[in-house]
Amino acid sequence: MLGVNARPVVAKIVAPVVGGLARAGVTADMVTIVGTAGAVAGAVVLFGSGHLFWGTVAVTFCVLLDLLDGALARARGGGSVFGAVLDSTGDRAADAAIFASLAWWYSGAGDNRLLVLLALVCLVLGILTSYIKARAEGVGLSCDVGIVERLERLLLVLFGTGLAGLGVPFALHVALWILLVGSAVTVVQRIVAVHRSAAGALLPVQPTKP
């Protein structure tokens, strides 16, 4: 998975920025909120109005802030449980805004029903991918598998959208088809991984109320 392999390299690149933010008193939660708000606003305003290239530039910049919040939390002595939940929630909000805004544009002035369908299916599969892992880890199971995680999902949709904004024909079609297939495979991989990890484990029986 690209996300796992890229983390050590990314950590070295962002280390000076993280150090400067920490010294300035900026918290990881601040970075998460700014990055999420910027990504959502950029997607809704620019993608939603058909400005695909500049929308890609704006959303990519804001999404890159997501590389900083975890490292910043560690630099300030460790993250909080609330910060972890906030970060995950922000990721889901940004992802939803990107795909929903593309669906909005192509259902109207963009006039491409196939891209609407692809964007919506990719949105649903992305939510499933994240939910399966979160639910599995919530009951103590391992689910760290999949060929398409969030980084790959963002790279594909933003690369395809940016090229579409530059006028490259079918760039977004190709990107979303690849993402759809990869996400579907990832959902199956995670279901299989959870099934194997469970291996006869049972949820604790909740006592019934008298």
N, C-alpha and C positions, 0 to 999 in steps of 0.2 A: 504493500500500500504506500502510495506516494507520500501521504501525510506523515506516516511514521518515519520513513527514510529521510524526509526533508527537515524534520524538527531540529537535529543537531546543527545543521548548516544555518537554518534560520536563526537559531538561538545566538550564534556567533555574530550574525549580521546586525541583529537588533540590540545586542548587549549595550553599546554606547548610548543608544536612544533611551533604553530602559533605565540606565544609570542616571541620565540627566533628568528624566521624569521623576524618578524616586527622590532625587535631591531637591527637586522643586516642590515636593509635597503632593504630587498627583497620585491618586489611588487607582487601583485596578478597576474598581467599580465605575469611576469617572470615565475611564477609557472605554469600558464596555458600553456605557450609556451613550457616549458621544458617537462611537462607531456604529452602534445599532441605529440610533436616530438618523445619522447621516446616510447609512445604507438604505434605510426604509424611505427616507425623503428623496434620495437620488433615484431610486427605482420607481417610486410612484410618480414623481414629477417628470423625470426625463424619459424613462422607458414608457411610461403611460401616455406620453405625448409623441412618441415616435422618434425621440432623439437618442437613438440606440448607441452610437459611438460615444458621445459625451456622457451618456448615462453609464456606460461601461467604465469610463475613466473615473467618474465620481464614485460609483459603487465599489470599484476595485480599491480605490484609496481608503474608503471607509472600512472595507472588509479587512484590509491590511492591519488596521488597528487591533483586530482580533489576535494578531500575532504578539501583541504587546502586553495584553492584560494579565495573562498567566505568568509571564516572565516578571512583570512588574509586581505582581502579588508575592512571588517568591523573593524578589529583591527587597521587599518591605517586611520580610519575616514570615511569609506564608499566607495563603489565601483563606478566606472564610467559607463556611458552608453556604451562606447567603450569596457570596460572590460567585460560587460555582453554579448555583441555580440561576442567578441573574445572567451569567455568561451563556449558559445553555438556552435560556429563554430568548436572549438577544439573537443568538444564532438562528433559532427557528423563525423568529420574526423577520430577520433580514432575508432568509431563504424564501419565505412565503411571499414577501414583498416583491422579490425579483421575479419569481415565476408568475405570480398573480398579475403583476404589471404588464408582463409580456402578453399574457392571455388577454388582458384588457385591451391593449393596443391592437392585437391581431384579430380581436373580435369586432373591432370597429373600423377605424380608418386604415389599419394595416391589412384588413380583409384577407385573412388566411386561416380558415377554420382548422386545417391540419395542424398548424403551429399552436393554435389554441388548445387543441386536444393533447398534443405532445407536451406542452408546458404544464397543463393540469395533471397529466399522468405522472410526469417527473416530480411535480410537487407532492403528490400523494405518496409516491415511492420513497421520496426523500424523508417524509414524515415517518413512514413505516420503518425505514432504515434506522432512524434515530430512536424511535419508540421501542423497537425490539431490544436494542442494546440497553436503553435506560431501564426497561421493565425487567430484563434479565439480571442486570446488576442490582436492581432493587430487591431481588429475592436471593441474591448471593451467588449468581451464576456468571460464568465467564462468557463474553460475547464480543471479543476483540478481533473480528474477522470481517472480510468483505473487500471486493476489488474497487468499490466506489464509496469513499467516505466524503466528508463535507468538502475537503480541499479539492478533491477530484471533481466533485459536483459543481463547485464554483468555477474552477478552471474551465470546464467544458462549456457551461452556460454563458459565462462572461466572454470567453474567447469567440464562441459562435455569435453572440450578440454584437460584439465589437466589429467583427468582420462583416456582419449583415449591415451594420451602420455605415460601413465603408463601401457598401454596394456589392460585396461578394455574393453571387447568387448561391442559394441553397446552403450557405454556411451554417445558419441557425438550424436548418432542417437536419443536417448531418450531425451537428453537436448534440441536439436533443434526442435523435435516434440512438446515438452511442450512449448517451446518458440514460435513456430509458432502459436499454438492454442491460447495461452495467448495473443499474440500480435494482432491476428485477433479479439479476443474478445475486446481488448482495443480500437482498431480502431472503432469498432461498438459503444462501450460505449461513446467514445468521439464525434462521429457524433451525437448520440442521445442527449448527454449533450448540444452540440452546438445548436441543433434544439430547445431544450427546453429553453435554455438561450436566443435565438434570439426572440422567442415568438412575432412575428410580427414586430420586429425592421427592419428598412430599411437602406441601405447605403445612405449617402447623395448624391444627384444628382450633378454630375459635370457639370459646365457650358460649353456649347458648344462654340467652337471657331468661330468667325465670318468669 
